[in-house]
Amino acid sequence: MRRLVATLACRVQGSRLYGKPLQHLDVENRVTILEHLISLIQTLPCIEAVVLGIARGVENEPFRDIARRRGIAFIMGDQRDVLQRLIQCGRKARGTDVFRVTTESPFFYYEVVADAWRRHIEAGNDVTTFDGVPAGSFFEIYSLEALERSHRLGDKRHRSEYCSLYVREHLKDFQVEVLPIPPELERLDLRFTVDYPEDLVVCRQVYEHFKAQAPRLPLRDIIRYVDSQPQLKALVVPYVVSKRLWFLPSREPTCSAATWSAGQNQASSNLSRLRKNATLAQGSRLLARDPTNR
């Protein structure tokens, strides 16, 4: 029996913004990026467990506290070898396959996780993912064996936070499928990942606008909202990298974009706007009020 488990690599170290997973999307209600992600993943029935892969070090103790409070499993592992931590998480939860998102990226494309998991099994994939969405909005599904093979055969570069690097450098040795996405989600000009303070302002503004729907914030609606707020888009322009991560030049997708996206539009098209557009000044004040940024 196949078993999909979510593995969330956690550490506070960061050269641009300290403690990214612990930054607050909602300062008033103390909702962190990590706890928002946990809550969102727990709404997805195909994911049977969530495990935190925490880097060793006293500075990372807050992650253990979150795991205990939320009643989820965790492991402690090497600071640099993120790939090994993901493997440990998969084994801890007796998973055959691993669902991976980064813990500084609150708004992944959750709407298609169940379909991606089904496709992963049916096609016998080692890796199932998609590309072209805003930075931070994609996810990856790996067989645990593919991660173990990457760690065993890779070198120091691969045994790091670049968990997909070995697979991407050895595509001929793995069954990889990059699923198509609807054209309106092909938005490499946007980013919803928190690496810089400006990213945090954008993500907080998005969360503030949609928080009545939390934790399930549809990616289409987020994109439409940010498109309506040019000042937010301008904040992160210097950090946008319009480059795909997964590129399979010799392969064609085995399911069409029309087939893949069928039925997805209805799920989000009828969602109403719940709040008036927040201003950039409000987002900036939220950033200033958060004690973790002082």
Helices and strands as residue ranges (DSSP letters): E 4-10, G 20-22, E 24-26, E 31-32, H 33-41, E 47-55, G 58-60, H 61-70, E 73-77, H 82-92, E 97-100, G 110-112, H 113-123, E 127-130, E 140-143, H 144-153, H 165-169, G 171-173, E 176-179, G 183-185, H 197-210, G 211-213, H 219-227, H 230-236, G 237-239, H 257-261, H 264-269, H 280-289, G 291-293
